[in-house]
Amino acid sequence: MKIVSVVGARPNFVKIAPLVQQFTERGINHMLVHTGQHYDYDMSKVFFSDLNLPKPDKNLGVGSGTHAVQTGRMMAELEKVFLEENPDLIVVVGDVNSTLAAAIASVKLGKPVAHVEAGYRSFDMRMPEEVNRVLVDRISQLLFAPTENAVLNLMNEGMKRESIHFVGNIMIEALLSHRERAEESRILENLGIKEREYCVATIHRPQNVEDKKNLKSIMEALYDAPFPVVFPAHPRTKEAMNRYNLLINGDNVIVIKPLGYLDFMKLLSCAVCVMTDSGGVQEEALALQVPCLTLRETTERVETLKAGANTLCGLDIQRIKTCLSEALESTREFEIPLFWDDRVSKRIADVIERGEFAIPGYSMI
């Protein structure tokens, strides 16, 4: 069996790491392809180093662009790779443009697709990631669901039951696998901050970053926080802050460059709270028992809400302040969902090795 896995952005690197190790241990013929969606050191190379990921077998170097341009370029380049390598299965992870491009290129060639992190739904089709999730799940032959709710979403959408496999959250496996190494990070000392005396913020989604009013509201909320806020700024966010003249390094907001995986896990684990619009950070915060405020109206990570670890705040400044005050006063311990453990990659590899992805009756579009 020959497998090609496709990654392109920081969340992909985290999710694929445990699977690459699992495939290697089992002697599975595996190729790792990096589309180049995230390409600079802070957004790509440092993650490969932190996660002990091997150098990609192919790096397509697609780079940035509009959603359509970027996805189109990736599809064209990935098609060449798939034709040359002729894999038995293509593995895609998450919900970024690289995920969609690889899934479409695969299915157009009659190649089965395995989607790791299938079934997440925010039910907000204004989000590019939601569009990607729905489309990728619709054309994948193996649907590896991270949560029970994700399984229900897939079943409600009419996905074949034999295609759906409840395996758990692979991002949490990555976190558990690297937690000891993350503890060795000296990021707190480097920033001159102390454990439990700061908040963390991450903002990158277009609806928060490209809209001046929205970004201004977020920044004002950060400046008014009762603790210093460490803000690793995504390149897109940093550019927008400069464009809108919102980049002010004051006593209360410490704007820094994006961090590698190990440094960010250390920073997050020692924070009193995190404010974010990232899906993955919501999950990592729950696993690390750090209260989370999500600066969005919806979330696909509903388990974090059920556990009481996460609050949807939207962008209203007063609501953010109220939610933050409540989060900082909370002393409860959050319950970890089922299968958020260190055996997710094993469950996935077990299914793949059984070869159950050639579903009878599957026809090309």
C-alpha positions in Angstrom: 0.0 0.0 0.0 1.2 3.5 -0.9 -0.1 6.5 0.9 0.4 10.2 0.1 -0.4 12.7 2.8 -0.9 16.4 1.9 -0.3 19.3 4.3 0.0 23.0 3.7 -0.6 25.1 6.9 0.5 25.1 10.5 -2.6 23.2 11.9 -1.9 20.5 9.2 1.6 19.9 10.4 0.5 19.3 14.0 -2.2 16.9 13.0 -0.1 14.9 10.5 2.9 14.4 12.9 1.4 11.5 14.9 0.3 9.7 11.7 3.7 10.0 10.0 5.2 8.4 13.1 2.6 5.6 13.0 3.1 4.9 9.3 6.8 4.8 9.8 6.6 2.3 12.7 4.3 0.1 10.6 6.6 0.2 7.6 3.8 1.7 5.4 5.0 3.2 2.1 4.3 6.9 2.8 5.0 10.2 1.0 4.6 13.6 2.6 3.7 16.5 0.3 3.8 20.1 1.4 1.8 22.5 -0.8 3.7 25.6 0.4 0.5 27.3 1.6 2.4 28.4 4.7 6.0 28.9 3.6 8.1 31.1 5.8 10.1 29.9 8.8 7.7 31.0 11.5 4.7 29.5 9.8 6.3 26.2 8.4 9.9 25.1 8.9 10.0 25.6 12.7 6.9 23.3 13.0 8.6 20.5 11.2 11.5 20.8 13.6 9.4 21.0 16.7 7.2 18.1 15.7 10.1 15.9 14.6 8.5 15.7 11.1 10.7 14.6 8.3 11.5 17.0 5.5 8.6 16.8 3.0 9.2 14.4 0.1 7.9 17.2 -2.2 7.3 20.9 -1.6 5.2 22.5 -4.2 6.0 26.0 -3.2 2.5 27.4 -4.2 2.7 30.3 -1.8 0.0 32.9 -1.1 -2.9 34.2 -3.2 -6.6 34.5 -3.2 -8.6 31.4 -2.2 -9.4 30.6 -5.8 -5.9 31.2 -7.2 -4.2 29.4 -4.3 -6.5 26.4 -4.5 -6.3 26.2 -8.3 -2.5 26.2 -8.3 -2.4 23.5 -5.7 -4.9 21.3 -7.5 -2.8 21.5 -10.7 0.5 20.7 -8.9 -1.0 17.9 -6.8 -2.6 16.3 -9.8 0.9 15.9 -11.3 2.2 14.3 -8.1 -0.7 11.9 -7.8 -0.3 10.8 -11.5 3.4 10.3 -11.0 3.2 8.5 -7.7 0.0 6.5 -8.2 -0.9 6.1 -4.5 -3.6 3.8 -3.2 -4.9 6.5 -0.8 -4.5 10.2 -0.3 -4.7 11.5 3.3 -5.8 15.1 4.0 -6.2 16.8 7.4 -8.2 19.7 8.7 -10.0 22.4 6.7 -7.5 24.6 4.9 -7.3 25.3 1.2 -4.6 22.6 0.8 -7.1 20.1 2.2 -9.7 21.0 -0.3 -7.3 21.1 -3.3 -5.9 17.7 -2.5 -9.3 16.1 -2.0 -10.7 17.4 -5.3 -7.5 16.5 -7.3 -7.6 13.0 -5.8 -11.3 12.2 -6.5 -11.1 13.6 -10.0 -8.4 10.9 -10.6 -10.4 8.2 -9.0 -8.2 8.0 -6.0 -9.8 7.4 -2.6 -9.5 10.2 0.0 -9.2 9.9 3.8 -10.2 13.0 5.7 -8.7 13.3 9.2 -10.8 15.6 11.3 -14.0 15.0 9.4 -17.5 16.1 10.6 -16.7 19.4 12.3 -19.4 22.0 11.5 -19.9 25.6 12.6 -22.9 25.8 10.2 -21.6 29.2 9.1 -20.9 29.1 5.4 -19.4 32.5 5.4 -16.3 30.8 6.8 -14.0 29.5 4.0 -13.0 26.7 6.4 -16.6 25.6 6.7 -17.0 25.4 2.9 -13.8 23.3 2.8 -15.0 20.9 5.5 -18.4 20.3 3.9 -16.9 19.7 0.4 -14.0 17.5 1.5 -16.3 15.3 3.6 -18.7 14.9 0.8 -16.1 13.4 -1.6 -14.0 11.5 0.9 -14.1 7.7 1.3 -12.7 7.5 4.8 -14.1 10.0 7.3 -12.1 10.0 10.6 -14.2 11.9 13.1 -12.6 13.5 16.1 -15.8 13.7 18.3 -19.2 12.0 18.8 -20.9 15.2 17.6 -18.8 15.1 14.4 -20.1 11.6 13.8 -23.7 12.8 14.2 -23.1 15.6 11.7 -21.8 13.2 9.1 -24.7 10.8 9.6 -27.2 13.7 9.4 -25.7 14.7 6.1 -26.2 11.2 4.7 -22.6 10.0 4.7 -22.4 6.2 4.4 -22.1 4.7 7.9 -19.3 2.4 6.8 -17.2 5.4 5.8 -17.4 7.0 9.2 -14.8 6.1 11.9 -14.9 7.7 15.4 -11.1 7.8 16.1 -10.7 10.9 18.4 -8.8 14.1 18.2 -5.4 13.8 16.6 -4.4 17.3 17.6 -4.6 16.3 21.2 -2.4 13.3 20.6 0.2 15.6 19.1 -0.1 17.8 22.2 0.3 14.9 24.6 3.2 13.5 22.6 5.2 16.8 22.8 4.2 18.1 26.2 7.4 17.2 28.0 9.5 18.9 25.3 7.2 21.9 25.5 7.9 22.2 29.2 11.5 22.9 28.4 10.7 26.0 26.4 12.1 29.2 27.8 9.5 31.4 26.1 8.3 32.9 29.4 11.8 33.9 30.5 12.5 35.3 27.0 9.4 37.5 27.2 9.9 38.5 30.8 6.5 37.2 32.0 5.5 34.8 34.8 3.3 31.8 34.9 -0.5 32.6 35.5 0.1 36.3 35.2 -0.8 36.9 31.5 -3.4 36.1 28.8 -2.7 34.9 25.3 -4.4 36.1 22.1 -4.4 34.7 18.6 -6.3 36.3 15.7 -6.1 35.3 12.1 -9.5 34.7 10.5 -10.3 37.1 7.5 -13.6 38.3 9.0 -11.8 39.5 12.1 -8.6 40.7 10.4 -9.7 42.3 7.1 -12.6 44.3 8.6 -11.2 47.4 10.3 -14.1 47.8 12.7 -13.8 44.2 13.9 -10.1 44.3 14.3 -10.3 47.6 16.2 -12.9 46.1 18.6 -10.7 43.1 19.3 -7.6 45.3 19.9 -9.5 47.6 22.3 -10.7 44.5 24.2 -7.1 43.3 24.5 -5.8 46.7 25.7 -8.5 46.7 28.4 -7.8 43.2 29.7 -6.9 43.0 33.4 -3.8 41.0 32.7 -1.0 41.6 30.1 -1.9 40.0 26.8 0.8 38.2 24.8 -0.2 38.3 21.1 1.7 36.2 18.6 0.6 38.0 15.4 -0.1 36.0 12.2 1.5 37.8 9.2 -1.9 38.6 7.8 -2.9 40.1 11.2 0.3 42.1 11.5 -0.1 43.6 8.1 -3.8 44.6 8.8 -2.8 46.1 12.1 -0.2 48.2 10.4 -2.6 49.2 7.6 -5.2 50.3 10.1 -2.7 51.9 12.5 -3.7 49.6 15.3 -0.3 48.2 16.1 0.6 49.6 19.5 3.0 47.8 21.8 1.8 49.1 25.2 2.2 47.9 28.7 -0.8 45.6 28.3 -0.4 44.1 24.9 2.9 42.4 23.9 2.8 41.8 20.1 5.4 39.2 19.0 6.1 37.2 15.9 4.4 33.7 15.4 5.8 31.1 17.7 6.8 27.5 17.0 4.7 24.7 18.3 6.7 23.9 21.5 7.0 27.6 22.5 3.3 28.2 21.9 2.2 25.2 23.9 4.3 26.4 26.8 2.9 29.9 26.5 -0.7 28.6 26.3 -0.3 26.1 29.1 0.9 28.7 31.6 -1.7 31.4 30.7 -4.7 32.4 32.8 -6.9 32.6 29.7 -6.7 32.6 25.9 -8.7 34.8 23.5 -8.7 33.4 20.0 -10.6 32.8 16.7 -8.7 29.5 16.0 -10.4 26.2 16.2 -7.4 24.2 17.2 -6.5 26.6 20.0 -10.0 26.1 21.5 -9.2 22.4 21.7 -5.7 22.8 23.0 -6.9 25.1 25.7 -9.5 22.6 26.9 -6.8 19.8 27.0 -4.5 22.1 29.0 -7.3 23.3 31.3 -7.0 26.9 30.2 -10.2 29.0 29.9 -10.9 30.1 26.4 -12.8 33.0 24.9 -13.7 32.6 21.2 -13.9 35.8 19.3 -16.5 34.5 16.8 -20.3 34.1 16.7 -20.0 30.3 16.0 -17.7 27.4 16.6 -17.3 23.9 15.1 -15.6 22.8 18.4 -18.8 22.4 20.3 -17.2 19.9 22.8 -15.2 22.8 24.2 -18.5 24.7 24.9 -20.1 21.6 26.5 -17.1 21.1 28.8 -17.4 24.7 30.0 -13.9 25.5 28.9 -14.9 27.9 26.1 -17.2 30.8 25.7 -18.4 32.4 22.4 -18.0 36.1 22.8 -18.4 37.5 19.4 -16.8 41.0 18.9 -18.8 43.1 21.3 -16.2 44.8 23.6 -18.4 44.7 26.7 -19.3 41.1 26.2 -15.7 40.2 25.8 -14.9 42.0 29.1 -17.7 40.3 30.9 -16.7 36.8 29.6 -13.1 37.4 30.5 -14.0 38.4 34.0 -16.1 35.3 34.4 -13.4 33.1 32.9 -10.7 34.5 35.2 -12.9 33.8 38.3 -13.6 30.1 37.3 -11.9 27.4 39.3 -13.6 24.4 37.7 -11.8 21.5 36.0 -12.9 20.7 32.5 -13.9 17.2 31.4 -11.8 15.9 28.5 -14.0 14.4 25.7 -13.8 10.7 24.7 -10.8 9.6 22.7 -8.9 12.8 23.1 -5.9 10.6 23.9 -2.5 9.3 22.6 -4.0 6.5 20.5 -5.8 8.4 17.7 -3.1 7.7 15.0 -3.2 4.0 15.9 -7.0 3.9 15.4 -6.6 5.6 12.0 -3.8 3.4 10.9 -5.7 0.3 11.9 -8.6 1.3 9.7 -6.4 2.1 6.8 -4.5 -1.2 7.0 -7.8 -3.0 6.8 -8.2 -1.6 3.3 -11.9 -0.7 3.8 -11.8 2.5 1.7 -12.7 0.9 -1.7 -16.4 1.4 -1.1 -18.7 -0.6 -3.4 -20.8 1.6 -5.7 -18.5 4.7 -5.5 -18.6 6.5 -8.8 -16.7 9.4 -10.1 -18.4 12.8 -10.3 
